[in-house]
């Protein structure tokens, strides 16, 4: 099991527990439990220490050359490395070098690495990645959350705070919380046999978003489409399917610019049939978001989500959901429909790193806006048009 997978399971368990009982204030042995704000400060301090140690190690040409080779050969998107795996790989070669070059004991560096949440390192700006040839012209910076001002160090330990909006001219190696599934590299994909044909269902063939909803320090955006439907027999929603880079199979797509064209499965016909059987007369919602932490796990404020849907419901009464239907010519379509549920089944308000809620997809004939190659409009907060997509039933 990968580090990220273990972290994802722990995060999911924490989310479920937090929804069922008040946030604890003391551990089993009676010692106080850190508040979310205090925990965030602890994690931010650990990130800063690790970034500074890496920067000091970059003063050594052999270490720079080794790190550059490892980055260049990484098969993961944007040539990322999972930091803990990099430090412990090859007999903990990198960890030993970082300790030696930053004048610390191996045990001290090991303790800091174990204290930190899972991290990844990479050059988030493609031009920086292309320009850096392994020299001293490099900064190592960290940030805990999107839009934070990154704190950077040069190879001699000089500290500076970078703009969250505009990258500097000097190449920046970022140290950030893991948002990539490192277990899914090209070597794990099907290579040696013909894959089965795509199943029938709801597909997206085109998407455009008004902005990337991602700061430069986090690299390329991680757009995701989620199908939300009724949770049990309640008035709440739960996430039935995610489509995005980490989703896998026919649900996987990777949009790294404002426009994307292709074929990605959002909800199979089997899933649709099962949903309708379990929830008669209930429809589904199509939500777009930009993931900031832990792929294909929704993390945003439940009140913010409820307010968005309340605004859209007032603007487009009973027509902000979707359903599959068949016309007189037996051609299947996905059409506007009533979707009553407006509350997420789990409250994510206590999470500090939140996904960017792009919006709820509404059919273009309801909104009264029409764009080439699209038939559904992504409406965000304050009824802003944040994008448009093309949906097809196949």
C-alpha positions as CSV (number, residue, x, y, z in Angstrom):
1,X,0.0,0.0,0.0
2,X,1.4,3.4,-1.0
3,X,2.1,6.3,1.4
4,X,-0.6,8.3,-0.3
5,X,-3.1,5.5,-0.1
6,X,-2.5,5.0,3.6
7,X,-2.9,8.8,4.1
8,X,-6.1,8.8,2.1
9,X,-7.6,6.0,4.2
10,X,-6.7,7.8,7.4
11,X,-8.2,11.1,6.1
12,X,-11.4,9.4,5.1
13,X,-11.7,7.7,8.5
14,X,-11.1,11.0,10.2
15,X,-13.8,12.7,8.1
16,X,-16.4,10.0,8.9
17,X,-15.6,10.2,12.6
18,X,-15.8,13.9,12.7
19,X,-19.3,13.9,11.2
20,X,-20.6,11.6,13.9
21,X,-19.3,13.3,17.0
22,X,-18.0,16.6,18.3
23,X,-14.4,17.4,17.7
24,X,-12.3,15.9,20.6
25,X,-10.5,18.2,23.0
26,X,-8.4,15.5,24.7
27,X,-6.8,12.2,23.8
28,X,-7.4,8.9,25.5
29,X,-4.7,9.6,28.1
30,X,-6.2,13.0,29.0
31,X,-3.6,15.1,27.2
32,X,-5.0,18.0,25.1
33,X,-5.6,17.6,21.4
34,X,-4.4,20.4,19.1
35,X,-7.0,22.6,17.5
36,X,-7.2,22.6,13.7
37,X,-5.4,26.0,13.7
38,X,-2.6,24.7,16.0
39,X,-2.3,21.6,13.8
40,X,-2.0,23.7,10.7
41,X,0.7,25.8,12.3
42,X,2.6,22.6,13.3
43,X,2.4,21.2,9.8
44,X,3.4,24.5,8.3
45,X,6.5,24.7,10.5
46,X,7.5,21.1,9.6
47,X,7.2,22.0,5.9
48,X,9.4,25.0,6.4
49,X,12.1,23.1,8.2
50,X,12.2,20.3,5.5
51,X,12.3,22.9,2.7
52,X,15.2,24.7,4.3
53,X,17.1,21.5,4.8
54,X,16.6,20.5,1.1
55,X,17.7,24.0,0.1
56,X,20.9,23.8,2.1
57,X,21.6,20.4,0.5
58,X,21.3,22.0,-2.9
59,X,24.6,23.8,-2.3
60,X,26.3,20.5,-3.0
61,X,26.6,19.8,-6.8
62,X,26.5,16.0,-6.4
63,X,23.2,16.2,-4.5
64,X,21.8,18.6,-7.1
65,X,22.8,16.2,-9.9
66,X,21.2,13.3,-8.1
67,X,17.9,15.1,-7.4
68,X,17.8,16.3,-11.0
69,X,18.2,12.8,-12.3
70,X,15.4,11.5,-10.1
71,X,13.1,14.3,-11.1
72,X,13.8,13.9,-14.8
73,X,13.2,10.1,-14.7
74,X,10.0,10.4,-12.7
75,X,7.1,9.0,-14.8
76,X,4.5,10.8,-12.7
77,X,2.7,13.9,-14.1
78,X,4.9,17.0,-13.9
79,X,7.9,14.8,-13.0
80,X,6.9,14.8,-9.3
81,X,8.6,12.8,-6.6
82,X,6.9,11.6,-3.4
83,X,9.3,13.2,-0.9
84,X,9.3,10.6,1.8
85,X,9.9,7.8,-0.8
86,X,12.7,9.8,-2.4
87,X,14.4,10.4,1.0
88,X,14.2,6.7,2.0
89,X,14.9,5.2,-1.4
90,X,18.3,3.7,-2.4
91,X,19.2,2.9,1.2
92,X,18.0,6.3,2.5
93,X,20.7,8.0,0.3
94,X,19.0,11.3,0.0
95,X,18.0,11.4,3.7
96,X,21.6,10.8,4.7
97,X,22.9,13.5,2.3
98,X,20.3,16.1,3.5
99,X,21.3,15.4,7.1
100,X,25.0,15.8,6.4
101,X,24.7,18.8,4.2
102,X,22.3,20.6,6.6
103,X,24.5,19.9,9.6
104,X,21.9,17.7,11.4
105,X,21.8,14.1,12.6
106,X,20.1,11.5,10.5
107,X,17.8,10.8,13.4
108,X,16.7,14.4,13.6
109,X,15.9,14.6,9.9
110,X,14.1,11.3,10.1
111,X,12.0,12.5,13.0
112,X,11.0,15.6,11.0
113,X,10.1,13.6,8.0
114,X,8.0,11.2,10.1
115,X,6.2,14.2,11.7
116,X,5.3,15.7,8.4
117,X,2.2,14.8,6.4
118,X,2.9,13.1,3.0
119,X,4.7,15.5,0.7
120,X,5.6,15.8,-2.9
121,X,8.4,17.9,-4.6
122,X,8.5,19.1,-8.2
123,X,8.9,22.2,-10.4
124,X,5.3,23.6,-10.7
125,X,6.2,26.0,-13.4
126,X,7.1,24.2,-16.7
127,X,9.5,26.9,-17.8
128,X,11.4,26.5,-14.5
129,X,11.6,22.8,-15.0
130,X,13.0,23.3,-18.5
131,X,15.4,26.0,-17.5
132,X,17.0,24.3,-14.5
133,X,20.2,22.5,-15.5
134,X,21.2,21.4,-12.0
135,X,23.0,24.6,-11.0
136,X,22.8,26.8,-7.9
137,X,20.1,29.0,-9.5
138,X,17.3,27.4,-7.6
139,X,15.0,28.0,-4.7
140,X,13.3,25.4,-2.5
141,X,9.9,26.7,-1.2
142,X,6.9,25.3,0.7
143,X,3.3,26.2,1.2
144,X,0.6,24.4,3.1
145,X,-2.4,25.6,1.2
146,X,-3.3,26.9,-2.2
147,X,-2.8,30.7,-2.4
148,X,-0.5,30.8,0.6
149,X,2.6,32.9,0.0
150,X,5.4,30.4,-0.5
151,X,8.4,30.6,1.9
152,X,11.6,30.0,-0.1
153,X,15.3,29.3,0.7
154,X,18.3,29.5,-1.6
155,X,21.1,26.9,-1.3
156,X,22.8,29.1,1.3
157,X,19.8,29.4,3.6
158,X,18.7,32.9,2.7
159,X,14.9,33.1,3.3
160,X,12.4,35.0,1.2
161,X,8.6,35.1,0.8
162,X,7.4,34.7,-2.7
163,X,4.3,36.1,-4.3
164,X,1.4,33.7,-4.4
165,X,0.3,35.2,-7.8
166,X,3.4,35.5,-9.9
167,X,6.4,33.1,-9.9
168,X,9.9,34.5,-9.7
169,X,12.5,34.3,-12.5
170,X,14.6,31.8,-10.4
171,X,13.4,28.2,-10.8
172,X,11.4,27.1,-7.7
173,X,11.3,23.5,-6.4
174,X,8.1,23.3,-4.4
175,X,7.4,21.2,-1.3
176,X,3.7,20.7,-0.9
177,X,1.2,18.2,0.5
178,X,0.6,15.2,-1.7
179,X,-2.2,15.5,-4.2
180,X,-0.9,12.9,-6.7
181,X,-1.6,9.1,-6.6
182,X,2.0,7.9,-7.0
183,X,0.8,4.3,-7.3
184,X,-0.6,5.1,-10.7
185,X,2.4,5.5,-13.0
186,X,2.6,4.5,-16.7
187,X,4.0,1.1,-15.6
188,X,0.7,0.4,-13.8
189,X,-1.5,1.0,-16.9
190,X,-2.7,-1.6,-19.3
191,X,0.0,-2.2,-21.9
192,X,-0.1,-5.8,-23.1
193,X,-3.7,-6.5,-24.1
194,X,-6.7,-4.8,-25.8
195,X,-8.8,-3.1,-23.2
196,X,-12.5,-3.8,-23.2
197,X,-14.8,-1.4,-25.1
198,X,-16.1,1.6,-23.1
199,X,-19.3,0.9,-21.3
200,X,-22.5,2.8,-22.1
201,X,-23.3,5.7,-19.9
202,X,-22.9,9.4,-19.4
203,X,-19.8,10.9,-21.0
204,X,-18.1,14.3,-21.1
205,X,-16.4,15.1,-24.4
206,X,-15.5,18.8,-23.9
207,X,-14.9,21.2,-21.0
208,X,-13.9,24.8,-20.7
209,X,-13.3,26.6,-17.4
210,X,-13.0,30.4,-17.0
211,X,-9.8,30.1,-14.9
212,X,-7.5,27.4,-13.6
213,X,-8.5,27.9,-9.9
214,X,-4.9,27.0,-9.0
215,X,-2.0,29.2,-7.7
216,X,1.3,28.9,-9.7
217,X,3.0,27.1,-6.8
218,X,0.6,24.1,-7.0
219,X,1.4,23.6,-10.7
220,X,-1.2,22.4,-13.2
221,X,-4.9,22.3,-12.1
222,X,-6.6,19.1,-11.0
223,X,-10.1,19.4,-12.4
224,X,-12.7,16.8,-11.4
225,X,-16.3,16.1,-12.2
226,X,-18.4,14.5,-9.4
227,X,-21.8,12.9,-9.7
228,X,-23.8,13.6,-6.5
229,X,-27.1,11.9,-5.6
230,X,-29.4,11.3,-2.7
231,X,-27.8,9.8,0.4
232,X,-30.2,7.0,1.6
233,X,-33.7,8.5,2.0
234,X,-32.4,11.8,3.4
235,X,-32.4,15.4,2.0
236,X,-28.7,15.2,1.7
237,X,-26.3,14.4,-1.2
238,X,-23.4,12.0,-1.3
239,X,-20.6,11.5,-3.9
240,X,-21.4,8.5,-6.2
241,X,-18.6,8.9,-8.8
242,X,-15.5,11.0,-9.5
243,X,-14.0,11.6,-12.9
244,X,-10.5,13.1,-12.9
245,X,-6.8,12.3,-13.2
246,X,-6.6,9.9,-10.2
247,X,-10.0,8.2,-10.9
248,X,-8.6,5.4,-13.1
249,X,-10.0,3.5,-16.1
250,X,-12.6,5.2,-18.3
251,X,-13.2,7.7,-15.5
252,X,-9.7,9.2,-15.8
253,X,-9.0,12.5,-17.6
254,X,-6.3,15.1,-17.1
255,X,-7.1,18.7,-18.0
256,X,-4.1,20.9,-17.7
257,X,-5.4,24.0,-19.5
258,X,-8.7,25.9,-19.7
259,X,-9.9,23.7,-22.5
260,X,-10.1,19.9,-22.8
261,X,-11.5,17.6,-25.5
262,X,-11.7,13.8,-25.3
263,X,-14.0,11.1,-23.9
264,X,-14.4,10.5,-20.2
265,X,-17.0,8.4,-18.5
266,X,-18.9,10.3,-15.7
267,X,-21.5,7.7,-14.7
268,X,-22.0,4.3,-16.4
269,X,-25.5,3.1,-17.4
270,X,-25.2,0.3,-14.8
271,X,-24.5,3.0,-12.1
272,X,-27.5,5.0,-13.5
273,X,-29.8,2.0,-13.4
274,X,-28.7,1.1,-9.9
275,X,-29.2,4.6,-8.7
276,X,-32.7,4.9,-10.1
277,X,-33.6,1.5,-8.6
278,X,-32.4,2.6,-5.2
279,X,-33.8,6.1,-5.4
280,X,-37.0,6.2,-7.5
281,X,-37.9,9.7,-8.8
282,X,-34.6,11.1,-7.5
283,X,-32.1,12.8,-9.9
284,X,-28.4,13.6,-9.7
285,X,-26.2,16.7,-9.7
286,X,-23.1,17.2,-11.7
287,X,-20.4,19.2,-9.8
288,X,-17.1,20.6,-11.1
289,X,-14.2,21.3,-8.7
290,X,-10.5,21.9,-8.7
291,X,-8.9,19.5,-6.3
292,X,-6.3,20.9,-3.8
293,X,-5.6,17.8,-1.6
294,X,-6.3,14.1,-1.9
295,X,-7.7,13.4,-5.4
296,X,-11.3,12.4,-5.9
297,X,-12.3,13.2,-2.3
298,X,-14.6,16.2,-2.0
299,X,-13.3,18.8,0.5
300,X,-15.1,22.0,0.8
301,X,-17.3,23.9,3.2
302,X,-20.8,22.4,3.5
303,X,-22.4,25.8,4.2
304,X,-20.7,27.3,1.1
305,X,-22.0,24.4,-1.0
306,X,-25.5,24.8,0.4
307,X,-25.5,28.6,-0.3
308,X,-24.4,27.9,-3.9
309,X,-27.3,25.4,-4.5
310,X,-29.8,27.7,-2.8
311,X,-28.8,30.6,-5.2
312,X,-29.1,28.3,-8.2
313,X,-32.4,26.9,-7.0
314,X,-33.9,30.4,-6.7
315,X,-32.6,31.3,-10.2
316,X,-33.5,28.1,-12.0
317,X,-36.3,26.4,-9.9
318,X,-36.2,22.6,-9.9
319,X,-33.9,22.5,-13.0
320,X,-30.4,22.3,-11.6
321,X,-30.1,18.5,-11.7
322,X,-29.9,15.9,-14.4
323,X,-31.4,12.6,-15.5
324,X,-31.0,10.2,-18.4
325,X,-33.9,9.9,-20.8
326,X,-34.9,8.4,-24.1
327,X,-36.5,10.4,-27.0
328,X,-39.1,9.1,-29.4
329,X,-36.3,8.0,-31.7
330,X,-34.8,5.9,-28.9
331,X,-31.8,8.3,-28.7
332,X,-30.6,8.6,-25.1
333,X,-30.1,12.1,-23.7
334,X,-29.1,13.7,-20.4
335,X,-31.6,16.4,-19.6
336,X,-32.4,19.0,-16.9
337,X,-34.3,17.7,-13.9
338,X,-35.3,18.5,-10.4
339,X,-32.7,17.7,-7.7
340,X,-34.0,18.4,-4.2
341,X,-30.9,17.6,-2.1
342,X,-28.7,20.6,-1.4
343,X,-26.7,19.5,1.6
344,X,-23.6,17.3,1.6
345,X,-23.9,14.2,3.7
346,X,-20.6,15.0,5.4
347,X,-19.6,18.4,6.8
348,X,-16.1,19.3,5.6
349,X,-16.0,22.8,7.2
350,X,-13.2,21.9,9.6
351,X,-10.8,21.0,6.8
352,X,-8.2,23.8,6.2
353,X,-7.2,22.8,2.7
354,X,-10.3,23.0,0.7
355,X,-11.1,22.2,-2.9
356,X,-12.2,25.1,-5.2
357,X,-15.9,24.7,-5.8
358,X,-16.2,25.6,-9.5
359,X,-19.9,25.0,-9.7
360,X,-23.0,23.0,-10.5
361,X,-23.7,22.0,-14.1
362,X,-27.1,23.3,-15.5
363,X,-28.4,22.6,-19.0
364,X,-27.8,25.5,-21.3
365,X,-31.5,25.9,-22.3
366,X,-32.3,26.5,-18.6
367,X,-29.5,29.1,-18.1
368,X,-30.1,30.7,-21.5
369,X,-26.4,30.7,-22.4
370,X,-25.0,28.8,-25.3
371,X,-21.4,28.1,-26.3
372,X,-19.9,26.1,-29.2
373,X,-19.3,22.4,-28.5
374,X,-21.1,22.6,-25.1
375,X,-24.6,21.9,-23.8
376,X,-24.3,22.3,-20.0
377,X,-23.2,25.5,-18.2
378,X,-21.1,25.3,-14.9
379,X,-22.7,27.9,-12.6
380,X,-20.7,29.0,-9.5
381,X,-21.3,31.2,-6.5
382,X,-23.3,34.4,-7.1
383,X,-24.6,32.6,-10.3
384,X,-21.2,33.2,-12.0
385,X,-20.6,31.3,-15.2
386,X,-17.4,29.4,-14.4
387,X,-17.3,27.1,-17.4
388,X,-19.2,25.0,-19.9
389,X,-19.1,21.3,-20.8
390,X,-20.5,18.8,-23.4
391,X,-22.4,15.8,-22.0
392,X,-23.5,12.8,-24.0
393,X,-25.4,9.6,-23.3
394,X,-23.8,6.7,-25.2
